[in-house]
Amino acid sequence: MRKIHKIKKMKKILLVASLKFKKEFKRQLRLAIAAAIGFLIAFAWKDFIFKLVQDSVADISTFTEIHFIGIASSLIITILGVILIIISSRFLE
């Protein structure tokens, strides 16, 4: 009798654990799909945004060397990206 009780208890524990795993797996899968789509969207906009910032830096800068303009544009985009990450992480806390 005691053995049957232990088996039933183990079945219940395994069922609960498997349901938790399934729920977490689905959550992580949704997150991975959202991240992949986000990367695709970012890749689609990358050239446009980089060209826009690069033209803006070229307009306000006295330097005409292409390497400086590229570095400055990358820094501006990186700084804006970090600021957006900080804002969104605080907003989603």
C-alpha atoms as an extended CHARMM CRD file, in Angstrom:
* protein
*
        93  EXT
         1         1  MET       CA              0.0000000000        0.0000000000        0.0000000000  PROA      1               0.0000000000
         2         2  ARG       CA              2.7810000000        2.3650000000        0.9070000000  PROA      2               0.0000000000
         3         3  LYS       CA              4.5860000000        1.6350000000       -2.3410000000  PROA      3               0.0000000000
         4         4  ILE       CA              1.4540000000        2.5020000000       -4.3490000000  PROA      4               0.0000000000
         5         5  HSD       CA              1.1670000000        5.8190000000       -2.4860000000  PROA      5               0.0000000000
         6         6  LYS       CA              4.8150000000        6.6570000000       -3.3200000000  PROA      6               0.0000000000
         7         7  ILE       CA              4.2720000000        5.7990000000       -6.9760000000  PROA      7               0.0000000000
         8         8  LYS       CA              1.1780000000        8.0180000000       -7.1700000000  PROA      8               0.0000000000
         9         9  LYS       CA              3.0660000000       10.8390000000       -5.4690000000  PROA      9               0.0000000000
        10        10  MET       CA              5.9700000000       10.4750000000       -7.9170000000  PROA      10              0.0000000000
        11        11  LYS       CA              3.5540000000       10.4810000000      -10.8770000000  PROA      11              0.0000000000
        12        12  LYS       CA              1.9890000000       13.6970000000       -9.5870000000  PROA      12              0.0000000000
        13        13  ILE       CA              5.4200000000       15.3200000000       -9.1240000000  PROA      13              0.0000000000
        14        14  LEU       CA              6.4950000000       14.2610000000      -12.6230000000  PROA      14              0.0000000000
        15        15  LEU       CA              3.2540000000       15.5800000000      -14.1070000000  PROA      15              0.0000000000
        16        16  VAL       CA              3.6610000000       18.9670000000      -12.4230000000  PROA      16              0.0000000000
        17        17  ALA       CA              7.3150000000       19.1450000000      -13.4850000000  PROA      17              0.0000000000
        18        18  SER       CA              6.5010000000       18.2490000000      -17.0790000000  PROA      18              0.0000000000
        19        19  LEU       CA              3.7510000000       20.8900000000      -17.2190000000  PROA      19              0.0000000000
        20        20  LYS       CA              6.1460000000       23.5150000000      -15.8530000000  PROA      20              0.0000000000
        21        21  PHE       CA              8.7670000000       22.4720000000      -18.4010000000  PROA      21              0.0000000000
        22        22  LYS       CA              6.2570000000       22.6430000000      -21.2490000000  PROA      22              0.0000000000
        23        23  LYS       CA              5.0870000000       26.1030000000      -20.1800000000  PROA      23              0.0000000000
        24        24  GLU       CA              8.6660000000       27.4120000000      -19.8400000000  PROA      24              0.0000000000
        25        25  PHE       CA              9.6790000000       25.8330000000      -23.1500000000  PROA      25              0.0000000000
        26        26  LYS       CA              6.8230000000       27.5820000000      -24.9520000000  PROA      26              0.0000000000
        27        27  ARG       CA              7.7260000000       30.8750000000      -23.2800000000  PROA      27              0.0000000000
        28        28  GLN       CA             11.3650000000       30.5690000000      -24.3130000000  PROA      28              0.0000000000
        29        29  LEU       CA             10.3760000000       29.5440000000      -27.8430000000  PROA      29              0.0000000000
        30        30  ARG       CA              8.1500000000       32.6090000000      -28.1880000000  PROA      30              0.0000000000
        31        31  LEU       CA             11.0300000000       34.7660000000      -26.9410000000  PROA      31              0.0000000000
        32        32  ALA       CA             13.4460000000       33.1890000000      -29.4310000000  PROA      32              0.0000000000
        33        33  ILE       CA             11.0250000000       33.7130000000      -32.3180000000  PROA      33              0.0000000000
        34        34  ALA       CA             10.4580000000       37.3440000000      -31.2920000000  PROA      34              0.0000000000
        35        35  ALA       CA             14.2220000000       37.9060000000      -31.0820000000  PROA      35              0.0000000000
        36        36  ALA       CA             14.7600000000       36.3700000000      -34.5240000000  PROA      36              0.0000000000
        37        37  ILE       CA             12.0630000000       38.5570000000      -36.0430000000  PROA      37              0.0000000000
        38        38  GLY       CA             13.5650000000       41.5710000000      -34.2790000000  PROA      38              0.0000000000
        39        39  PHE       CA             16.9590000000       40.8080000000      -35.8130000000  PROA      39              0.0000000000
        40        40  LEU       CA             15.3640000000       40.5380000000      -39.2550000000  PROA      40              0.0000000000
        41        41  ILE       CA             13.6470000000       43.9000000000      -38.7930000000  PROA      41              0.0000000000
        42        42  ALA       CA             16.8680000000       45.4840000000      -37.5430000000  PROA      42              0.0000000000
        43        43  PHE       CA             18.7910000000       44.0680000000      -40.4890000000  PROA      43              0.0000000000
        44        44  ALA       CA             16.2010000000       45.4560000000      -42.9040000000  PROA      44              0.0000000000
        45        45  TRP       CA             16.5200000000       48.9630000000      -41.4210000000  PROA      45              0.0000000000
        46        46  LYS       CA             20.2930000000       48.8600000000      -40.8090000000  PROA      46              0.0000000000
        47        47  ASP       CA             21.4550000000       50.3310000000      -44.1180000000  PROA      47              0.0000000000
        48        48  PHE       CA             18.8570000000       53.0950000000      -44.1280000000  PROA      48              0.0000000000
        49        49  ILE       CA             19.5730000000       54.1910000000      -40.5550000000  PROA      49              0.0000000000
        50        50  PHE       CA             23.3290000000       53.9940000000      -41.0020000000  PROA      50              0.0000000000
        51        51  LYS       CA             23.1950000000       56.0420000000      -44.2280000000  PROA      51              0.0000000000
        52        52  LEU       CA             20.9110000000       58.6200000000      -42.5880000000  PROA      52              0.0000000000
        53        53  VAL       CA             23.2180000000       59.0520000000      -39.5750000000  PROA      53              0.0000000000
        54        54  GLN       CA             26.2920000000       59.0200000000      -41.8030000000  PROA      54              0.0000000000
        55        55  ASP       CA             24.8700000000       61.8290000000      -43.9600000000  PROA      55              0.0000000000
        56        56  SER       CA             23.9500000000       63.8080000000      -40.8390000000  PROA      56              0.0000000000
        57        57  VAL       CA             27.4660000000       63.4170000000      -39.4060000000  PROA      57              0.0000000000
        58        58  ALA       CA             28.9790000000       64.4420000000      -42.7390000000  PROA      58              0.0000000000
        59        59  ASP       CA             26.7670000000       67.5510000000      -42.8100000000  PROA      59              0.0000000000
        60        60  ILE       CA             27.6900000000       68.7520000000      -39.3060000000  PROA      60              0.0000000000
        61        61  SER       CA             31.3170000000       67.6080000000      -39.3080000000  PROA      61              0.0000000000
        62        62  THR       CA             34.2970000000       69.4540000000      -40.6960000000  PROA      62              0.0000000000
        63        63  PHE       CA             36.0580000000       66.1220000000      -41.2740000000  PROA      63              0.0000000000
        64        64  THR       CA             35.5540000000       64.6040000000      -44.6890000000  PROA      64              0.0000000000
        65        65  GLU       CA             37.4690000000       61.3710000000      -44.1870000000  PROA      65              0.0000000000
        66        66  ILE       CA             35.1390000000       58.4210000000      -44.6810000000  PROA      66              0.0000000000
        67        67  HSD       CA             36.6300000000       56.4400000000      -41.7670000000  PROA      67              0.0000000000
        68        68  PHE       CA             35.8810000000       59.2160000000      -39.2730000000  PROA      68              0.0000000000
        69        69  ILE       CA             32.3290000000       59.5550000000      -40.5490000000  PROA      69              0.0000000000
        70        70  GLY       CA             31.7990000000       55.7810000000      -40.2800000000  PROA      70              0.0000000000
        71        71  ILE       CA             33.1910000000       55.6220000000      -36.7460000000  PROA      71              0.0000000000
        72        72  ALA       CA             31.1830000000       58.6380000000      -35.6080000000  PROA      72              0.0000000000
        73        73  SER       CA             28.0120000000       57.2030000000      -37.1380000000  PROA      73              0.0000000000
        74        74  SER       CA             28.5750000000       53.8300000000      -35.4650000000  PROA      74              0.0000000000
        75        75  LEU       CA             29.1760000000       55.5050000000      -32.0920000000  PROA      75              0.0000000000
        76        76  ILE       CA             26.0040000000       57.5680000000      -32.3640000000  PROA      76              0.0000000000
        77        77  ILE       CA             23.9250000000       54.5150000000      -33.2960000000  PROA      77              0.0000000000
        78        78  THR       CA             25.5150000000       52.4920000000      -30.4510000000  PROA      78              0.0000000000
        79        79  ILE       CA             24.8460000000       55.2020000000      -27.8700000000  PROA      79              0.0000000000
        80        80  LEU       CA             21.2380000000       55.5720000000      -28.9970000000  PROA      80              0.0000000000
        81        81  GLY       CA             20.8180000000       51.7830000000      -28.9230000000  PROA      81              0.0000000000
        82        82  VAL       CA             22.1860000000       51.5260000000      -25.3760000000  PROA      82              0.0000000000
        83        83  ILE       CA             19.8810000000       54.3270000000      -24.2280000000  PROA      83              0.0000000000
        84        84  LEU       CA             16.8840000000       52.5520000000      -25.7910000000  PROA      84              0.0000000000
        85        85  ILE       CA             17.8730000000       49.2630000000      -24.1100000000  PROA      85              0.0000000000
        86        86  ILE       CA             18.1390000000       50.9770000000      -20.7220000000  PROA      86              0.0000000000
        87        87  ILE       CA             14.7920000000       52.7170000000      -21.1390000000  PROA      87              0.0000000000
        88        88  SER       CA             13.0170000000       49.5710000000      -22.3000000000  PROA      88              0.0000000000
        89        89  SER       CA             14.5030000000       47.4130000000      -19.5470000000  PROA      89              0.0000000000
        90        90  ARG       CA             13.3510000000       49.8680000000      -16.8870000000  PROA      90              0.0000000000
        91        91  PHE       CA              9.9380000000       50.1430000000      -18.5080000000  PROA      91              0.0000000000
        92        92  LEU       CA              9.5200000000       46.3410000000      -18.6390000000  PROA      92              0.0000000000
        93        93  GLU       CA             10.6860000000       45.6880000000      -15.0640000000  PROA      93              0.0000000000
